């Protein structure tokens, strides 16, 4: 499954999901715009780095829509009904963990990058973390790389990442 992050405006982005088994999806606009890195790309990083197979992107790979994505084809009632049905195939057991990890990793990455709480949607110090330093460092390095790629994307452009686990039927 390919996930494409598109810069659609000065302070807007969309997420397009290209799936081989379940049909393509789109979320436009997507929440949490940042010129540094989109919020949903941080979710992708923590879900990949920490092996969360049933978070946002795991649900998409299982045929769901994570409650926010819509089919890219013409939005037809039957197609949308199938997507709503498929949303429940995945339990979303890792959704809360994904949110917790973003809350732990993103503000620490901002500090690592020289930004302070109060900027870029971080209003306070990061919560305590249960992550090992090596795991946290690995996630921060991954965000560094992807942030550099995102900052190079102009309006109308995009960048893509590949979900590391196969789609599920």
C-alpha positions as CSV (number, residue, x, y, z in Angstrom):
1,X,0.0,0.0,0.0
2,X,1.4,3.4,-1.0
3,X,0.6,6.5,1.0
4,X,1.0,9.8,-0.7
5,X,1.1,13.1,1.1
6,X,0.1,16.0,-1.2
7,X,0.7,19.7,-0.5
8,X,-2.6,21.0,-1.8
9,X,-2.3,24.7,-0.7
10,X,-0.3,27.1,1.3
11,X,-1.4,25.5,4.6
12,X,-3.2,22.4,3.4
13,X,-2.4,18.8,2.6
14,X,-4.2,15.7,1.6
15,X,-3.4,12.0,2.0
16,X,-4.0,9.6,-0.9
17,X,-3.9,5.8,-0.3
18,X,-3.2,3.5,-3.2
19,X,-4.3,-0.1,-2.4
20,X,-4.1,-3.1,-4.6
21,X,-6.9,-5.1,-2.9
22,X,-9.5,-2.6,-1.6
23,X,-9.7,0.4,-3.8
24,X,-8.0,3.8,-3.4
25,X,-8.8,6.3,-0.7
26,X,-8.3,10.0,0.0
27,X,-8.6,12.4,2.9
28,X,-8.7,16.0,1.7
29,X,-8.2,18.2,3.6
30,X,-6.2,16.3,6.2
31,X,-5.9,17.6,9.7
32,X,-2.8,18.9,11.5
33,X,-1.0,20.8,8.7
34,X,2.6,21.8,9.5
35,X,5.2,23.1,7.2
36,X,7.6,20.8,9.0
37,X,5.8,17.5,8.7
38,X,2.1,16.5,8.3
39,X,0.4,15.1,11.5
40,X,-0.6,11.9,9.6
41,X,3.0,11.3,8.4
42,X,4.0,11.3,12.1
43,X,1.4,8.7,12.7
44,X,2.8,6.7,9.8
45,X,6.3,6.9,11.3
46,X,5.3,5.7,14.8
47,X,3.1,2.9,13.4
48,X,5.9,1.7,11.2
49,X,8.7,2.2,13.7
50,X,6.9,0.6,16.6
51,X,5.2,-2.2,14.7
52,X,1.6,-1.0,15.1
53,X,-0.3,-3.1,12.5
54,X,-3.8,-2.0,13.6
55,X,-3.5,1.7,13.8
56,X,-4.6,4.2,11.1
57,X,-2.6,2.7,8.3
58,X,-3.1,-0.9,9.4
59,X,-6.8,-0.3,9.2
60,X,-6.4,1.1,5.7
61,X,-4.3,-2.0,4.7
62,X,-7.1,-4.2,6.1
63,X,-9.7,-2.6,3.8
64,X,-11.0,-0.1,6.2
65,X,-11.2,3.7,6.0
66,X,-10.1,4.6,9.5
67,X,-13.3,6.7,9.8
68,X,-11.9,9.6,7.8
69,X,-10.9,8.4,4.3
70,X,-13.3,8.2,1.3
71,X,-13.0,6.3,-2.0
72,X,-11.3,8.2,-4.7
73,X,-13.7,7.1,-7.3
74,X,-16.9,9.0,-7.6
75,X,-18.5,9.0,-4.2
76,X,-21.3,6.6,-4.8
77,X,-23.6,5.4,-2.1
78,X,-22.9,1.7,-2.5
79,X,-19.1,2.3,-2.6
80,X,-19.2,4.4,0.5
81,X,-21.4,1.8,2.3
82,X,-18.8,-0.9,1.4
83,X,-16.1,1.2,2.9
84,X,-18.1,1.8,6.1
85,X,-18.6,-1.9,6.3
86,X,-14.9,-2.6,5.8
87,X,-13.9,-0.1,8.5
88,X,-15.1,-2.5,11.1
89,X,-12.9,-5.4,9.8
90,X,-10.0,-4.0,11.7
91,X,-10.4,-3.5,15.4
92,X,-8.3,-0.4,15.6
93,X,-6.7,-1.8,18.7
94,X,-3.5,0.2,18.1
95,X,-5.3,3.6,17.4
96,X,-4.9,4.8,21.0
97,X,-1.3,3.6,21.1
98,X,-0.6,5.4,17.9
99,X,-2.0,8.7,19.4
100,X,0.1,8.1,22.5
101,X,3.2,7.6,20.5
102,X,2.7,10.7,18.4
103,X,2.2,12.7,21.7
104,X,5.5,11.3,23.0
105,X,7.6,11.5,19.8
106,X,6.5,14.6,18.0
107,X,7.2,17.2,20.7
108,X,10.6,15.5,21.4
109,X,11.4,15.7,17.7
110,X,10.5,19.4,17.7
111,X,12.9,20.0,20.6
112,X,15.5,18.0,18.8
113,X,15.0,20.2,15.7
114,X,15.3,23.4,17.8
115,X,11.6,24.2,18.2
116,X,10.0,24.9,21.5
117,X,6.6,24.0,23.0
118,X,4.0,26.5,22.0
119,X,5.0,26.2,18.3
120,X,3.7,23.8,15.7
121,X,0.6,22.6,17.7
122,X,2.7,21.6,20.7
123,X,1.4,23.7,23.6
124,X,3.2,22.0,26.5
125,X,6.1,19.8,27.4
126,X,5.9,16.2,26.1
127,X,4.2,13.7,28.4
128,X,6.4,11.1,30.1
129,X,7.5,8.4,27.8
130,X,7.8,4.7,28.1
131,X,10.1,4.4,25.1
132,X,13.7,3.3,25.3
133,X,16.1,6.0,24.2
134,X,17.3,3.9,21.2
135,X,13.7,3.5,20.0
136,X,12.9,7.2,20.4
137,X,16.1,8.2,18.6
138,X,15.3,5.9,15.7
139,X,11.8,7.5,15.4
140,X,13.3,11.0,15.6
141,X,15.8,10.2,12.9
142,X,13.0,8.8,10.6
143,X,11.0,12.0,11.2
144,X,14.1,14.1,10.4
145,X,14.4,12.4,7.0
146,X,10.7,12.6,6.1
147,X,10.5,16.2,7.3
148,X,13.3,17.1,4.9
149,X,11.4,15.5,2.1
150,X,8.2,17.2,3.0
151,X,9.7,20.6,3.2
152,X,11.0,20.2,-0.3
153,X,7.5,19.6,-1.7
154,X,5.9,22.6,-3.3
155,X,2.2,23.3,-3.5
156,X,0.8,20.8,-6.1
157,X,3.6,18.3,-5.3
158,X,3.7,15.2,-3.2
159,X,5.8,12.6,-1.5
160,X,5.1,8.9,-1.0
161,X,5.9,6.2,1.6
162,X,5.2,2.5,1.3
163,X,3.4,0.7,4.1
164,X,5.8,-2.1,5.2
165,X,3.2,-4.9,5.7
166,X,1.0,-6.5,3.1
167,X,-2.6,-5.5,2.7
168,X,-5.0,-7.9,4.4
169,X,-8.1,-9.4,2.8
